Amino acid sequence: MKNVAIVYWSGTGNTEAMAQLVAEGVRGKGAHAELICASDFGPNRLDAFDAYAFGCPAMGDEELEDSEFLPMYDEVEPLLAGKPVALFGSYDWNDGEWMELWEDRAVSAGLELVDSVIAKDYPDDEATSECVRLGALLAA
């Protein structure tokens, strides 16, 4: 059975809701999903998982949250080359450019980017379906 880490940071609960939906998709395919707060994840936990989903909302000027999420992600990203990774997060302003920048960064680092999902604020019906689909892709 595949073991999927769903690592996220959420300030308002929107990205946490997305993480739970990704986990639903993973479990729906018969795999194990573990929801992990960004502050509780690091390189020492990588070997326990087969695939990874990282979730972070857009902050400031279309950036990843820089006190908990980004330091963790900076540390694990170089160790994920060739591993299946999905990205997700919510935003409230602009157009979601932070996700495009994050996707480019992940691909440049050699990660096997499965897909990504963004939601404007709390996930609506479309974002809900996309998060579940994302989890199913990671479980495949």
Backbone as JSON, one array per atom type, in Angstrom:
{
  "sequence": "MKNVAIVYWSGTGNTEAMAQLVAEGVRGKGAHAELICASDFGPNRLDAFDAYAFGCPAMGDEELEDSEFLPMYDEVEPLLAGKPVALFGSYDWNDGEWMELWEDRAVSAGLELVDSVIAKDYPDDEATSECVRLGALLAA",
  "N": [[0.85, -1.18, 0.0], [0.54, 2.2, -0.84], [2.07, 4.98, 0.75], [1.31, 8.18, 1.61], [2.44, 11.42, 2.21], [0.93, 14.33, 3.37], [1.66, 17.42, 3.57], [1.33, 20.49, 5.1], [0.71, 24.07, 5.52], [-1.42, 26.3, 7.1], [-3.15, 29.28, 7.43], [-5.71, 30.35, 7.69], [-7.38, 28.21, 7.55], [-8.26, 27.42, 5.08], [-6.36, 26.16, 3.36], [-5.83, 23.97, 4.94], [-8.31, 22.66, 4.8], [-8.2, 21.92, 2.13], [-6.05, 20.12, 2.26], [-7.21, 18.05, 3.73], [-9.08, 17.17, 1.87], [-7.41, 16.26, -0.18], [-6.29, 14.11, 1.19], [-8.59, 12.55, 1.43], [-8.93, 11.78, -1.24], [-6.61, 10.21, -1.6], [-7.06, 8.13, 0.25], [-9.38, 7.12, -0.82], [-8.47, 5.64, -2.93], [-7.38, 3.52, -1.71], [-4.94, 3.84, -0.47], [-2.58, 4.92, 2.09], [-2.89, 7.92, 3.87], [-1.22, 10.56, 5.42], [-1.74, 13.35, 7.3], [0.17, 16.19, 7.88], [1.43, 18.82, 9.75], [3.4, 21.55, 8.6], [5.44, 22.35, 10.37], [6.03, 20.03, 11.67], [7.39, 18.37, 9.99], [10.18, 17.08, 8.18], [13.47, 16.35, 6.76], [14.12, 13.92, 8.02], [11.81, 12.44, 7.97], [11.2, 11.71, 5.41], [11.76, 9.16, 4.23], [9.71, 7.5, 5.02], [7.62, 7.66, 3.3], [5.98, 7.31, 0.09], [5.03, 9.12, -1.74], [4.28, 12.64, -2.03], [2.4, 15.45, -0.94], [2.34, 18.89, -0.95], [1.14, 21.69, 0.72], [0.4, 25.12, 0.7], [-0.7, 28.39, 1.33], [-0.97, 31.4, -0.7], [1.02, 34.08, 0.24], [1.69, 37.42, 1.38], [3.32, 39.05, -1.18], [2.42, 37.18, -3.28], [3.81, 34.79, -2.37], [5.33, 31.9, -0.76], [4.52, 30.91, 2.58], [6.73, 32.14, 4.97], [7.82, 31.61, 7.55], [7.35, 29.1, 8.76], [6.58, 27.18, 6.75], [8.2, 27.6, 4.33], [10.98, 27.38, 5.25], [11.01, 24.63, 5.96], [10.31, 23.45, 3.51], [12.41, 24.32, 1.85], [14.44, 22.8, 2.93], [13.69, 20.1, 2.46], [13.14, 19.89, -0.28], [15.46, 19.5, -2.08], [15.93, 16.83, -1.61], [13.95, 15.4, -2.74], [14.09, 14.81, -5.42], [12.99, 13.23, -8.33], [10.89, 12.04, -7.04], [7.33, 11.48, -6.66], [5.36, 14.32, -6.46], [2.86, 16.58, -5.37], [1.31, 19.79, -5.48], [-0.51, 22.24, -3.62], [-2.83, 24.86, -2.68], [-4.33, 27.84, -1.28], [-5.61, 31.11, -2.18], [-6.2, 34.67, -1.94], [-6.11, 37.05, -3.24], [-4.88, 38.67, -6.22], [-3.87, 36.47, -8.86], [-3.11, 33.85, -8.42], [-0.48, 33.45, -9.08], [1.65, 32.66, -7.48], [1.56, 29.9, -7.36], [2.28, 29.07, -9.94], [4.94, 29.93, -9.96], [5.93, 28.32, -7.9], [5.5, 25.76, -8.97], [7.29, 25.87, -11.17], [9.69, 26.08, -9.78], [9.74, 23.59, -8.43], [9.85, 21.74, -10.58], [12.29, 22.52, -11.73], [13.95, 21.71, -9.7], [13.95, 19.03, -10.05], [11.85, 17.46, -9.21], [9.18, 15.1, -9.52], [6.56, 16.36, -10.67], [3.3, 15.86, -10.1], [0.8, 17.16, -10.26], [-1.04, 20.23, -9.66], [-3.16, 22.18, -7.49], [-5.22, 24.99, -7.02], [-7.17, 27.15, -4.92], [-9.54, 29.71, -4.68], [-9.8, 31.35, -1.83], [-11.8, 29.53, 0.49], [-12.12, 26.1, -0.47], [-14.18, 25.69, -3.26], [-16.83, 23.88, -4.99], [-15.61, 22.98, -7.38], [-12.83, 23.16, -6.77], [-12.8, 21.4, -4.62], [-13.38, 18.91, -5.88], [-11.1, 18.8, -7.5], [-9.04, 18.63, -5.6], [-9.54, 16.14, -4.42], [-9.17, 14.55, -6.67], [-6.44, 15.06, -7.07], [-5.31, 13.81, -4.82], [-5.98, 11.16, -5.45], [-4.41, 10.78, -7.72], [-1.85, 10.81, -6.58], [-1.96, 8.49, -5.1], [-2.0, 6.52, -6.97]],
  "CA": [[0.0, 0.0, 0.0], [1.29, 3.44, -0.93], [2.02, 5.86, 1.91], [1.4, 9.54, 1.08], [2.53, 12.52, 3.18], [0.26, 15.56, 2.97], [2.32, 18.38, 4.44], [0.71, 21.78, 4.78], [0.62, 25.19, 6.46], [-2.68, 26.99, 6.86], [-3.38, 30.39, 8.35], [-7.15, 30.61, 7.88], [-8.11, 26.95, 7.47], [-8.58, 27.08, 3.69], [-5.41, 25.17, 2.86], [-6.05, 22.76, 5.74], [-9.46, 21.98, 4.2], [-7.7, 21.3, 0.91], [-5.24, 18.97, 2.67], [-8.13, 16.98, 4.11], [-9.66, 16.66, 0.64], [-6.37, 15.47, -0.84], [-6.24, 12.86, 1.95], [-9.78, 11.78, 1.04], [-8.63, 11.17, -2.53], [-5.61, 9.16, -1.38], [-7.72, 7.0, 0.94], [-10.37, 6.56, -1.74], [-7.76, 4.71, -3.81], [-6.86, 2.44, -0.89], [-3.59, 4.14, 0.05], [-2.54, 5.56, 3.41], [-2.59, 9.35, 3.85], [-0.91, 11.15, 6.72], [-1.76, 14.81, 7.32], [1.28, 16.63, 8.72], [1.7, 20.27, 9.75], [4.75, 21.83, 8.09], [6.4, 22.44, 11.47], [6.3, 18.67, 12.15], [7.94, 17.57, 8.9], [11.56, 17.4, 7.81], [14.18, 15.29, 6.03], [14.12, 12.65, 8.75], [10.54, 11.74, 7.76], [10.99, 11.45, 3.99], [11.82, 7.74, 3.85], [8.49, 6.78, 5.42], [6.55, 7.92, 2.33], [6.19, 7.02, -1.33], [4.62, 10.29, -2.5], [4.15, 13.8, -1.14], [1.62, 16.62, -1.35], [2.7, 20.05, -0.14], [0.13, 22.74, 0.62], [0.72, 26.4, 1.31], [-1.42, 29.48, 0.68], [-0.2, 32.56, -1.15], [1.21, 35.06, 1.3], [2.37, 38.66, 0.97], [3.32, 39.36, -2.6], [2.41, 35.9, -4.01], [4.95, 34.01, -1.89], [5.06, 30.85, 0.21], [4.64, 31.34, 3.98], [8.18, 32.08, 5.16], [8.35, 31.33, 8.89], [7.29, 27.65, 9.02], [6.53, 26.34, 5.56], [9.34, 27.73, 3.42], [12.21, 26.75, 5.76], [10.88, 23.18, 5.85], [10.32, 23.08, 2.09], [13.79, 24.53, 1.38], [15.27, 21.72, 3.43], [13.34, 18.79, 1.89], [13.03, 19.88, -1.75], [16.58, 18.86, -2.78], [15.93, 15.39, -1.33], [12.75, 14.83, -3.37], [14.29, 14.64, -6.86], [12.48, 11.98, -8.86], [9.75, 11.55, -6.24], [6.05, 12.08, -7.03], [4.98, 15.43, -5.58], [1.76, 17.43, -5.78], [1.28, 21.08, -4.77], [-1.85, 22.81, -3.51], [-2.94, 25.99, -1.77], [-5.4, 28.82, -1.51], [-5.2, 32.5, -2.31], [-7.33, 35.58, -1.74], [-5.97, 38.21, -4.11], [-4.1, 38.4, -7.41], [-4.42, 35.43, -9.74], [-2.53, 32.55, -8.15], [0.85, 33.36, -9.69], [2.58, 31.98, -6.58], [1.59, 28.47, -7.68], [3.09, 28.91, -11.15], [6.33, 30.07, -9.55], [6.26, 27.14, -7.11], [5.6, 24.65, -9.91], [8.55, 26.02, -11.9], [10.76, 25.77, -8.84], [9.74, 22.14, -8.19], [10.32, 21.07, -11.78], [13.72, 22.84, -11.84], [14.65, 20.93, -8.67], [13.94, 17.63, -10.44], [10.73, 16.72, -8.64], [8.18, 14.57, -10.46], [5.35, 17.11, -10.34], [2.11, 15.13, -10.53], [-0.16, 18.2, -10.62], [-1.26, 21.2, -8.59], [-4.53, 22.69, -7.37], [-5.39, 26.21, -6.23], [-8.55, 27.53, -4.6], [-9.73, 31.09, -4.22], [-10.35, 31.25, -0.47], [-12.18, 28.17, 0.88], [-12.35, 25.35, -1.7], [-15.54, 25.55, -3.76], [-17.1, 22.53, -5.5], [-14.6, 22.61, -8.36], [-11.56, 22.92, -6.07], [-12.99, 20.17, -3.84], [-13.19, 17.78, -6.8], [-9.7, 18.78, -7.94], [-8.2, 18.15, -4.49], [-9.76, 14.69, -4.31], [-8.48, 13.98, -7.85], [-5.01, 15.16, -6.8], [-4.97, 12.72, -3.9], [-6.07, 9.88, -6.18], [-3.22, 10.69, -8.58], [-0.69, 10.45, -5.75], [-2.13, 7.12, -4.62], [-1.92, 5.57, -8.09]],
  "C": [[0.9, 1.24, 0.0], [1.05, 4.29, 0.32], [2.3, 7.28, 1.43], [1.43, 10.55, 2.22], [1.82, 13.74, 2.59], [0.69, 16.62, 3.98], [1.8, 19.77, 4.09], [0.91, 22.81, 5.89], [-0.65, 25.92, 6.09], [-2.88, 28.08, 7.89], [-4.85, 30.58, 8.68], [-7.98, 29.34, 7.89], [-8.44, 26.53, 6.05], [-7.65, 25.99, 3.14], [-5.5, 23.88, 3.67], [-7.24, 21.97, 5.19], [-9.05, 21.27, 2.91], [-6.88, 20.06, 1.23], [-6.14, 17.79, 3.03], [-8.79, 16.35, 2.87], [-8.66, 15.83, -0.16], [-6.26, 14.1, -0.15], [-7.42, 11.96, 1.6], [-9.54, 11.07, -0.29], [-7.63, 10.04, -2.44], [-6.28, 7.93, -0.8], [-8.76, 6.34, 0.05], [-9.76, 5.56, -2.72], [-7.08, 3.59, -3.01], [-5.46, 2.64, -0.35], [-3.71, 4.81, 1.42], [-2.14, 7.02, 3.24], [-2.31, 9.82, 5.26], [-0.85, 12.66, 6.58], [-0.72, 15.29, 8.33], [1.42, 18.15, 8.61], [3.16, 20.49, 9.34], [5.8, 21.84, 9.2], [6.79, 21.07, 12.02], [6.95, 17.78, 11.09], [9.36, 18.03, 8.58], [12.2, 16.22, 7.13], [14.14, 13.93, 6.71], [12.85, 11.85, 8.54], [10.33, 11.31, 6.31], [10.91, 9.97, 3.64], [10.57, 6.95, 4.19], [7.39, 6.88, 4.37], [6.97, 7.62, 0.9], [5.89, 8.22, -2.22], [4.3, 11.41, -1.52], [3.23, 14.83, -1.77], [2.02, 17.74, -0.39], [1.67, 21.15, -0.38], [0.52, 23.98, 1.38], [-0.07, 27.49, 0.59], [-0.45, 30.54, 0.17], [-0.16, 33.56, 0.0], [1.85, 36.31, 0.7], [2.2, 38.94, -0.5], [3.44, 38.06, -3.4], [3.63, 35.05, -3.65], [4.47, 32.9, -0.97], [5.26, 31.42, 1.62], [6.09, 31.1, 4.42], [8.69, 31.81, 6.57], [8.34, 29.84, 9.22], [7.39, 26.83, 7.75], [7.8, 26.41, 4.73], [10.64, 27.15, 3.98], [12.17, 25.22, 5.65], [11.02, 22.75, 4.39], [11.73, 23.25, 1.49], [14.68, 23.36, 1.77], [14.96, 20.38, 2.75], [13.36, 18.76, 0.36], [14.21, 19.22, -2.45], [16.62, 17.34, -2.61], [14.78, 14.67, -2.02], [12.9, 14.62, -4.87], [13.82, 13.25, -7.29], [11.3, 11.4, -8.11], [8.46, 12.21, -6.71], [5.6, 13.1, -5.98], [3.81, 16.18, -6.21], [1.79, 18.69, -4.93], [-0.15, 21.59, -4.73], [-1.82, 24.0, -2.57], [-4.04, 26.94, -2.18], [-4.81, 30.22, -1.62], [-6.43, 33.37, -2.17], [-7.27, 36.78, -2.68], [-5.08, 37.79, -5.27], [-4.69, 37.22, -8.18], [-3.83, 34.05, -9.51], [-1.15, 32.36, -8.76], [1.85, 32.6, -8.81], [2.66, 30.5, -6.91], [2.4, 28.22, -8.94], [4.58, 28.99, -10.81], [6.8, 28.84, -8.77], [6.4, 25.91, -8.01], [6.93, 24.69, -10.66], [9.74, 25.64, -11.02], [10.87, 24.26, -8.64], [10.28, 21.37, -9.39], [11.83, 21.3, -11.97], [14.55, 22.04, -10.84], [14.63, 19.43, -8.97], [12.83, 16.81, -9.82], [9.81, 16.23, -9.75], [6.85, 15.21, -10.09], [4.14, 16.42, -10.95], [1.06, 16.12, -11.03], [-0.23, 19.19, -9.47], [-2.7, 21.66, -8.63], [-4.49, 23.97, -6.55], [-6.87, 26.45, -6.01], [-8.57, 28.99, -4.19], [-10.48, 30.99, -2.9], [-10.66, 29.79, -0.13], [-12.52, 27.37, -0.39], [-13.84, 25.23, -2.05], [-15.72, 24.14, -4.34], [-16.03, 22.07, -6.49], [-13.26, 22.3, -7.69], [-11.64, 21.66, -5.21], [-12.75, 18.95, -4.71], [-11.74, 17.65, -7.23], [-8.77, 18.28, -6.84], [-8.33, 16.64, -4.34], [-9.05, 13.99, -5.48], [-6.97, 13.98, -7.64], [-4.54, 14.05, -5.87], [-5.0, 11.37, -4.58], [-4.87, 9.7, -7.1], [-1.99, 10.27, -7.78], [-0.75, 9.01, -5.28], [-1.93, 6.09, -5.71], [-0.53, 4.96, -8.21]]
}
